[in-house]
Amino acid sequence: MTTALIADDEAHLAQYLKQQLAACWPELEIVSVARNGIEAAEQISAWQPELAFLDIQMPGLNGLEVAQGIEGATRVVFVTAYDDYAVEAFDAAALDYLLKPLKTERLLACVARLKAALGRPPAVDESRLAETLQRLLAPPVQGLARLRFIRAASGDMTHQVAVDEVLFFHADDKYTVVRTAQGEHLIRTTITDLAAQLDPEQFWQVHRSTLINLAHLVGTRRDEMSRLFVRIKGHAQELPVSRAYVHLFKAM
């Protein structure tokens, strides 16, 4: 059986899609119905479904951000009410897309496309995928000076951390963790804003929630499922690389 996940914060729309898929694709097994983007990301990681039907507009993480963080082989179908938005995402980052309100003829065509595609290796250009998702998530910010220091408050003390000393940045709930060899600090600046202000030759985004400093990169490793991980000097745990950014390491 082909496995799939549905993610939509509007429960009645998620159930409607599930019912329609059951009618036109009885062999499809829906392993999870996620209520928001964070739950979708967790369930994709846990279940590793072959397909994920992701609503683009969801709380926590939107569908584009969820797609940006997929580490395994799950292929994405975006579900959206915005035609232009969907078309651009589909052109580079998705297997197909569905427009709301769902139409039976369009769903049948989508199912036919999915069945055919599942029998072939993925044809998505990963570099285009990453570039398109980043552009859709946050248009480039112009005119910002490159960051040289990070200011992080701790009680009545404000620490000034040179960016060269940062091993990596990692988004954690409401905060971003600034990790150095000496410890960690918390700031409220988002990964997207940091990426726009840091030198792209020095800092690479490897996941929707992670930016690494290449000066401290030790190496990479693939696990038995071909998922890529990076090893950072001075940090014991490996960091996952999402599928959208694997192409960055092909020349290394």
Helices and strands as residue ranges (DSSP letters): E 2-7, H 11-24, E 28-34, H 37-47, E 51-55, H 63-68, E 75-80, H 83-93, E 96-99, H 104-117, H 126-137, E 149-154, E 157-162, G 163-165, E 166-172, E 175-180, E 184-187, H 191-197, E 203-207, E 210-213, G 214-216, E 217-222, E 228-232, E 239-241, G 243-249
